[in-house]
Amino acid sequence: MLKEINDLSLVNSLSDYQVTFNEFNKVLGYFVDEKLVGFLDYSVIYERLEINYIFVKEEYRRHYIAYNLLKYIIDNYNLDITLEVNINNHSAISLYQKLGFEIVAKRPKYYNGIDGYLMERRAS
Ligand SMILES: CC(C)(COP(=O)(O)OP(=O)(O)OC[C@H]1O[C@@H](n2cnc3c(N)ncnc32)[C@H](O)[C@@H]1OP(=O)(O)O)[C@@H](O)C(=O)NCCC(=O)NCCS
């Protein structure tokens, strides 16, 4: 079940990544039996949407949870979506490509000396 999360302590207990709320960002959670097992942190900045982070608990991976979190955003906002990803994060890159994202630029040394890709999905 997908649900917007307003409780920072709930989402920040799930992974090392820590969400900080500001006026632009939102967190969508994925719940199994009322337990949070994944989340998508994203920002709606006027006419574009930026994915900040997506995470699924290890034991729940490969069940299309991340796919459905992203699909919800794609279906509910008719906006261009951008994100940055570590070039070595092949699972995430494959996930994004499956949902129509394309690599549009390389970000040299974006992740502690490791390059990143800027990926984009244009609104239809
Ligand atoms: C990346 C991540 C969010 C994927 O979550 P998930 O719920 O397991 O992904 P899904 O089950 O929705 O996968 C959908 C598609 O993504 C790709 N994918 C996901 N995990 C993959 C893996 N380990 N290896 C290869 N492709 C993978 C595949 O194309 C997959 O479709 P398929 O199962 O038909 O092959 C998860 O591995 C994770 O939390 N990783 C750690 C955090 C992270 O790296 N976040 C991205 C930061 S930019």
The ligand as an SDF file (V2000), in Angstrom:
LIG
                    3D

 48 50  0  0  0  0  0  0  0  0999 V2000
   17.3470    0.2280   -6.4530 C   0  0  0  0  0  0  0  0  0  0  0  0
   16.2180   -0.3030   -5.5470 C   0  0  0  0  0  0  0  0  0  0  0  0
   15.4310    0.8930   -5.0040 C   0  0  0  0  0  0  0  0  0  0  0  0
   15.3040   -1.2110   -6.3990 C   0  0  0  0  0  0  0  0  0  0  0  0
   14.1980   -1.6130   -5.5840 O   0  0  0  0  0  0  0  0  0  0  0  0
   13.3070   -2.9130   -5.9130 P   0  0  0  0  0  0  0  0  0  0  0  0
   11.9790   -2.7340   -5.2720 O   0  0  0  0  0  0  0  0  0  0  0  0
   14.0730   -4.1370   -5.5970 O   0  0  0  0  0  0  0  0  0  0  0  0
   13.1710   -2.8140   -7.5130 O   0  0  0  0  0  0  0  0  0  0  0  0
   11.9860   -3.4410   -8.3850 P   0  0  0  0  0  0  0  0  0  0  0  0
   11.6400   -4.7990   -7.8700 O   0  0  0  0  0  0  0  0  0  0  0  0
   10.8810   -2.4510   -8.5020 O   0  0  0  0  0  0  0  0  0  0  0  0
   12.7430   -3.6010   -9.7860 O   0  0  0  0  0  0  0  0  0  0  0  0
   12.1910   -3.1900  -11.0190 C   0  0  0  0  0  0  0  0  0  0  0  0
   13.2720   -3.2930  -12.0840 C   0  0  0  0  0  0  0  0  0  0  0  0
   14.4520   -2.5790  -11.6680 O   0  0  0  0  0  0  0  0  0  0  0  0
   15.6470   -3.3000  -12.0840 C   0  0  0  0  0  0  0  0  0  0  0  0
   16.3320   -3.8700  -10.9150 N   0  0  0  0  0  0  0  0  0  0  0  0
   15.9860   -3.7440   -9.6200 C   0  0  0  0  0  0  0  0  0  0  0  0
   16.8880   -4.3780   -8.8200 N   0  0  0  0  0  0  0  0  0  0  0  0
   17.8140   -4.9140   -9.6580 C   0  0  0  0  0  0  0  0  0  0  0  0
   19.0030   -5.6880   -9.4290 C   0  0  0  0  0  0  0  0  0  0  0  0
   19.4050   -6.0400   -8.1920 N   0  0  0  0  0  0  0  0  0  0  0  0
   19.7310   -6.0540  -10.5010 N   0  0  0  0  0  0  0  0  0  0  0  0
   19.3510   -5.7190  -11.7550 C   0  0  0  0  0  0  0  0  0  0  0  0
   18.2260   -4.9860  -12.0360 N   0  0  0  0  0  0  0  0  0  0  0  0
   17.4890   -4.5980  -11.0020 C   0  0  0  0  0  0  0  0  0  0  0  0
   15.1360   -4.4260  -12.9680 C   0  0  0  0  0  0  0  0  0  0  0  0
   15.0080   -3.8900  -14.2780 O   0  0  0  0  0  0  0  0  0  0  0  0
   13.7630   -4.6920  -12.3460 C   0  0  0  0  0  0  0  0  0  0  0  0
   12.8830   -5.3270  -13.2080 O   0  0  0  0  0  0  0  0  0  0  0  0
   12.9220   -6.9450  -13.3370 P   0  0  0  0  0  0  0  0  0  0  0  0
   12.7530   -7.4760  -11.9280 O   0  0  0  0  0  0  0  0  0  0  0  0
   11.7510   -7.2520  -14.2340 O   0  0  0  0  0  0  0  0  0  0  0  0
   14.2650   -7.3120  -13.9260 O   0  0  0  0  0  0  0  0  0  0  0  0
   16.7950   -1.1530   -4.3690 C   0  0  0  0  0  0  0  0  0  0  0  0
   17.7160   -2.0970   -4.8710 O   0  0  0  0  0  0  0  0  0  0  0  0
   17.4720   -0.3390   -3.2850 C   0  0  0  0  0  0  0  0  0  0  0  0
   16.8350    0.1140   -2.3230 O   0  0  0  0  0  0  0  0  0  0  0  0
   18.7960   -0.1120   -3.4190 N   0  0  0  0  0  0  0  0  0  0  0  0
   19.5540    0.6560   -2.4190 C   0  0  0  0  0  0  0  0  0  0  0  0
   19.2530    2.1460   -2.5290 C   0  0  0  0  0  0  0  0  0  0  0  0
   19.5760    2.7130   -3.9020 C   0  0  0  0  0  0  0  0  0  0  0  0
   20.6020    2.3890   -4.5090 O   0  0  0  0  0  0  0  0  0  0  0  0
   18.6920    3.6180   -4.3770 N   0  0  0  0  0  0  0  0  0  0  0  0
   18.8670    4.2960   -5.6480 C   0  0  0  0  0  0  0  0  0  0  0  0
   19.5570    5.5920   -5.3950 C   0  0  0  0  0  0  0  0  0  0  0  0
   19.6440    6.5680   -6.8870 S   0  0  0  0  0  0  0  0  0  0  0  0
  1  2  1  0
  2  3  1  0
  2  4  1  0
  2 36  1  0
  4  5  1  0
  5  6  1  0
  6  7  2  0
  6  8  1  0
  6  9  1  0
  9 10  1  0
 10 11  2  0
 10 12  1  0
 10 13  1  0
 13 14  1  0
 14 15  1  0
 15 16  1  0
 15 30  1  0
 16 17  1  0
 17 18  1  0
 17 28  1  0
 18 19  1  0
 18 27  1  0
 19 20  2  0
 20 21  1  0
 21 22  1  0
 21 27  2  0
 22 23  1  0
 22 24  2  0
 24 25  1  0
 25 26  2  0
 26 27  1  0
 28 29  1  0
 28 30  1  0
 30 31  1  0
 31 32  1  0
 32 33  2  0
 32 34  1  0
 32 35  1  0
 36 37  1  0
 36 38  1  0
 38 39  2  0
 38 40  1  0
 40 41  1  0
 41 42  1  0
 42 43  1  0
 43 44  2  0
 43 45  1  0
 45 46  1  0
 46 47  1  0
 47 48  1  0
M  END
$$$$
